[in-house]
Amino acid sequence: MKKELVIINLKKMNILAIWLFILPSIIALIFKFTLFKELSFGLGMWDYLIIVALYPLLMIFHEGLHALAFITTGAPKGSVRFGAIPKKMMLYCTTNQPMKASSYLFSLVLPLFVLGIVPLIVSTILLDWKYCILFATMISGAGGDVMMSLALIKKKGVKLVQDHPKAPAFYALYDENNLPDDFKEVTEEDEIRLLNSINSK
């Protein structure tokens, strides 16, 4: 098998994360105001405290869902590990087990739906505004997962996918007799540049 390294642009990821917060919040606000007649959207001190307290817990749960998805789609428990990139304020969960592209895609998007889209819809219908804000931040926090999912969907003929152990990136694995025209095999220099970009401020 031949490996191609697919890297996510962190600046674009951060821009996407902002939009993934703004747009769901606006949509929830419109529905709250029109269909569900919630006329007060102010957040008090306790509301902010609830959001601040729950956000890190939900982000840990976010990574736990990645682990659950990895394991339920075939990755051995011992291959799954957690980590952090302090300079980028990022948590991550990874596995060194190559996976089918569909299984990897499922692992990427599971937290987005379980902690973001579905609870935002429920919050818009049943709960007050602070929970809409909280779960919009969960959608935003899945910005990297969304970008990696889109990058994977664009890849054609991928046999297997392997998560990168230390960065928001993955390896697309191809049969060496069926390489795409734009295939570029990963090099040691590619790895060094990626790790330097992750570890820089």
C-alpha positions in Angstrom: 0.0 0.0 0.0 1.1 3.5 -0.8 0.5 6.4 1.7 -0.5 9.9 0.9 -0.6 12.5 3.7 -3.7 14.7 3.8 -3.2 17.7 5.9 -5.9 20.1 7.2 -5.1 23.8 7.0 -5.3 25.2 10.6 -6.2 28.7 9.5 -9.0 27.5 7.3 -10.1 25.2 10.1 -10.4 28.1 12.5 -12.3 30.2 10.0 -14.7 27.3 9.4 -15.1 26.8 13.2 -16.2 30.5 13.5 -18.8 30.0 10.8 -19.9 26.7 12.3 -20.8 28.7 15.5 -22.3 31.7 13.9 -24.6 30.1 11.4 -26.2 27.5 13.7 -26.7 30.2 16.4 -28.5 32.5 13.9 -30.7 29.6 12.7 -31.6 28.7 16.3 -32.2 32.3 17.1 -34.6 32.7 14.2 -36.6 29.6 15.1 -36.6 30.5 18.8 -38.0 34.0 17.9 -40.5 32.9 15.2 -41.8 29.4 15.9 -41.2 29.0 19.6 -41.9 32.6 20.7 -38.9 32.9 23.1 -38.6 36.7 23.3 -35.7 37.0 25.7 -32.3 36.0 24.5 -30.1 37.6 27.2 -27.5 35.5 29.0 -27.0 36.1 32.7 -23.9 35.4 34.7 -25.1 31.9 35.7 -25.8 31.1 32.0 -22.2 32.0 31.1 -20.9 29.9 34.0 -22.9 26.9 32.9 -21.6 27.2 29.3 -18.0 27.6 30.5 -18.3 24.7 32.9 -20.0 22.3 30.5 -17.9 23.1 27.4 -14.6 21.4 28.5 -16.6 18.3 29.8 -18.4 18.0 26.5 -15.1 18.3 24.5 -13.7 15.4 26.5 -16.9 13.5 25.7 -16.3 14.5 22.1 -13.0 12.7 22.0 -14.5 9.8 23.8 -17.1 9.4 21.0 -14.2 9.3 18.5 -12.7 6.5 20.6 -16.0 4.7 20.7 -16.4 4.9 17.0 -12.9 3.7 16.4 -13.5 0.6 18.6 -16.9 -0.2 17.3 -15.7 -0.1 13.7 -12.9 -2.5 14.3 -9.9 -0.8 15.9 -8.4 -2.7 18.9 -8.8 -0.9 22.2 -5.1 -0.9 22.7 -4.6 1.0 19.4 -6.7 4.0 20.6 -5.1 6.8 22.6 -5.8 10.4 23.7 -3.6 13.4 23.6 -3.4 17.2 23.5 -1.7 19.9 21.5 -1.3 22.7 24.1 0.0 25.3 21.8 -3.1 24.9 19.6 -5.5 24.3 22.6 -6.6 21.1 20.9 -7.5 17.7 22.3 -7.4 14.6 20.1 -8.1 10.9 19.9 -6.3 8.7 17.5 -5.7 5.1 16.5 -2.9 3.6 14.6 -5.2 1.0 13.1 -5.9 1.4 9.3 -9.7 1.6 8.7 -12.1 1.5 5.8 -12.8 5.0 4.5 -16.5 4.7 5.5 -15.6 3.7 9.1 -13.1 6.5 9.4 -15.7 9.0 8.1 -18.2 7.7 10.6 -15.7 8.1 13.4 -15.1 11.7 12.3 -18.7 12.9 12.2 -20.2 11.0 15.2 -19.4 13.7 17.8 -20.7 16.4 15.4 -24.2 14.8 15.4 -24.3 13.4 18.9 -23.0 16.6 20.7 -23.8 19.2 18.1 -26.5 19.0 15.5 -29.0 16.8 17.4 -28.8 18.5 20.8 -29.0 21.9 19.1 -32.2 20.9 17.5 -33.6 19.7 20.8 -32.4 22.8 22.6 -34.1 25.0 19.9 -37.4 23.2 20.5 -37.4 22.4 24.2 -34.6 24.3 26.1 -33.6 27.8 26.7 -31.2 29.9 24.7 -28.0 29.1 26.7 -28.1 25.5 25.6 -28.4 26.6 21.9 -25.2 28.6 22.4 -23.5 25.7 24.2 -24.3 23.1 21.4 -23.5 25.6 18.7 -20.0 25.7 20.3 -20.0 21.9 20.0 -20.7 22.2 16.3 -17.9 24.7 16.0 -15.6 22.4 18.0 -16.0 19.8 15.2 -14.6 22.1 12.6 -11.5 20.0 12.1 -13.6 16.9 11.8 -15.7 18.5 9.2 -12.7 19.6 7.1 -11.1 16.1 7.4 -14.5 14.6 6.3 -14.7 16.8 3.3 -11.0 16.1 2.4 -11.7 12.3 2.7 -14.9 12.5 0.5 -12.8 14.1 -2.2 -10.4 11.3 -2.3 -11.2 8.6 -4.9 -10.1 5.0 -4.8 -8.9 5.1 -1.2 -8.6 1.5 0.1 -7.9 2.3 3.7 -7.4 5.4 5.9 -5.0 5.8 8.8 -5.3 8.6 11.3 -2.3 10.7 11.9 -1.0 10.1 15.5 -0.2 13.8 16.4 -1.9 16.2 14.0 -5.3 17.0 12.3 -4.3 14.9 9.3 -4.7 11.4 7.9 -3.0 9.0 5.5 -4.9 7.9 2.4 -3.8 4.4 1.6 -3.9 3.2 -2.0 -3.2 0.0 -3.9 0.1 0.7 -5.6 -1.4 -0.5 -8.9 -4.3 1.9 -8.7 -2.9 5.3 -7.8 -4.7 8.5 -8.7 -3.2 10.9 -11.1 -2.5 13.5 -8.4 -1.0 11.0 -5.9 1.9 12.2 -3.8 3.6 9.7 -1.5 4.3 11.0 1.9 7.9 11.8 2.7 9.9 12.3 5.9 10.1 16.0 5.0 6.3 16.2 4.9 6.1 14.7 8.3 8.7 17.1 9.7 6.9 20.2 8.2 3.6 19.0 9.6 4.9 18.5 13.2 6.7 21.8 13.1 3.5 23.6 12.1 1.6 21.9 14.9 4.2 22.7 17.5 4.7 26.3 16.5 2.8 29.1 18.3 
